[in-house]
């Protein structure tokens, strides 16, 4: 899945609806989308911070939403490559990996890890866990492409979704 901080409103809406279906819950999807977009505002404010993300190429092809929504999401990612506040790495299919992929996670200021699974988030702030996740991040990052190479992978996915 595309990280929430990089999602378009339409893509986020479909993600939230899918999770609500899976969990059998009723959610205020519009409020969740608004909150997600509000968190994204700092990406456009600068201030010296950068959001670093690694995305598996498979996420660029996954039809968690209608193809037209995915095309819009891929266009957004293309535009984010090269932003001062975003460092986007794509791990291409067929990349040599030193560790297998697992769950999504976030590292905040090298002092807190939020690991996400199907039913829960784990908040880890002990030094050993943070160090482990930093090693995982650095190891996965070795397999990622950035800049023009990342744009080429995104473009290839976009052509696969919408060949015209």
C-alpha positions in Angstrom: 0.0 0.0 0.0 1.1 3.6 -0.6 2.0 5.3 2.7 -0.7 7.5 4.1 1.4 10.6 4.0 1.6 10.2 0.2 -1.9 9.2 -0.6 -4.4 11.1 -2.6 -7.9 11.7 -1.0 -9.5 9.2 -3.4 -6.9 6.5 -2.8 -7.1 7.0 1.0 -10.9 6.8 0.9 -10.7 3.4 -0.8 -8.1 2.2 1.7 -10.3 3.3 4.7 -13.4 1.6 3.1 -11.5 -1.7 2.6 -10.3 -1.8 6.2 -13.8 -1.0 7.5 -15.2 -3.9 5.4 -12.5 -6.2 6.6 -13.1 -5.3 10.3 -16.8 -5.2 9.9 -17.0 -1.7 11.4 -18.7 1.6 10.5 -16.3 4.5 10.1 -16.6 8.2 9.2 -14.5 7.7 6.1 -14.8 11.4 5.1 -13.4 12.5 8.5 -10.6 10.0 8.2 -9.7 11.2 4.8 -9.7 14.9 6.0 -7.5 14.0 8.9 -5.0 12.2 6.6 -4.8 15.1 4.3 -4.4 17.5 7.2 -1.3 15.5 8.3 0.1 15.8 4.8 0.2 19.7 5.0 3.7 19.8 6.5 5.0 18.2 3.4 4.5 21.5 1.7 5.7 23.8 4.5 9.4 23.0 4.4 11.3 23.6 7.6 14.2 21.3 7.0 12.3 18.0 7.7 11.9 15.3 5.1 9.5 12.4 5.0 11.3 9.3 3.9 9.3 6.5 2.4 10.1 3.1 0.9 7.3 1.6 -1.3 7.3 -1.9 -2.8 6.7 -1.8 -6.5 3.8 -4.2 -6.0 1.9 -1.5 -4.2 2.0 0.6 -7.4 0.1 -2.1 -9.2 -2.3 -3.2 -6.4 -5.9 -2.4 -7.4 -7.2 -1.6 -3.9 -9.1 1.1 -5.8 -10.5 1.6 -9.3 -7.8 2.0 -12.0 -8.5 5.7 -12.5 -7.9 6.4 -8.8 -4.7 4.4 -8.9 -3.5 6.4 -12.0 -4.2 9.6 -10.0 -2.2 8.2 -7.1 0.7 7.3 -9.3 0.7 10.7 -10.9 0.9 12.2 -7.4 3.9 10.0 -6.6 5.6 11.1 -9.8 5.2 14.7 -8.7 6.6 14.0 -5.2 9.9 12.6 -6.5 12.4 15.4 -6.1 10.5 17.4 -3.5 12.7 18.8 -0.8 10.4 17.4 1.9 10.0 13.9 0.5 12.5 11.2 -0.1 10.7 8.4 -2.0 12.4 5.1 -2.6 10.8 2.4 -4.7 11.9 -1.2 -4.2 11.4 -2.7 -7.7 10.1 -6.2 -8.3 13.0 -8.5 -8.9 15.3 -6.6 -6.6 17.8 -8.5 -4.7 16.8 -8.4 -1.0 18.9 -9.1 2.0 15.8 -9.6 4.2 12.2 -10.6 3.4 9.4 -8.0 3.3 7.1 -7.9 6.4 4.8 -5.3 7.9 4.8 -1.6 7.4 6.4 0.7 10.0 7.4 4.2 10.7 10.4 5.5 12.6 9.9 8.9 14.2 13.0 10.9 15.1 15.0 7.7 15.7 13.2 7.3 19.1 9.9 5.8 18.3 8.8 3.0 15.9 5.2 2.5 14.9 4.7 -1.0 13.4 1.4 -1.7 11.7 -0.3 -5.0 11.3 -3.8 -6.0 10.2 -5.5 -5.4 13.5 -3.2 -3.2 15.6 -0.3 -0.7 15.8 2.6 -1.4 18.0 4.4 1.6 19.5 8.0 0.7 20.3 10.2 3.2 22.1 12.9 0.9 23.7 16.3 1.5 22.2 16.8 -2.1 21.1 13.6 -2.2 19.1 14.3 1.2 17.5 17.8 0.0 16.6 16.4 -3.1 15.0 14.0 -1.2 12.9 16.7 1.3 11.9 18.7 -1.7 10.6 15.7 -3.1 8.8 15.1 0.4 7.2 18.8 0.7 6.1 18.8 -2.8 4.7 15.6 -2.4 2.7 16.8 1.0 1.5 19.8 -0.7 -0.2 17.4 -2.3 -2.6 15.4 0.8 -3.4 15.8 3.2 -6.4 15.3 7.0 -6.1 15.0 10.0 -8.3 14.7 9.3 -12.0 15.0 5.6 -11.5 12.0 5.7 -9.1 10.0 7.8 -11.6 10.8 5.1 -14.3 9.3 2.4 -12.0 6.3 4.5 -11.2 5.8 5.3 -15.0 6.0 1.6 -15.8 3.3 0.8 -13.2 1.2 3.6 -14.6 1.4 2.3 -18.1 0.4 -1.2 -16.9 -2.7 0.3 -15.2 -3.6 2.6 -18.0 -1.8 1.7 -21.2 -3.2 4.6 -23.2 
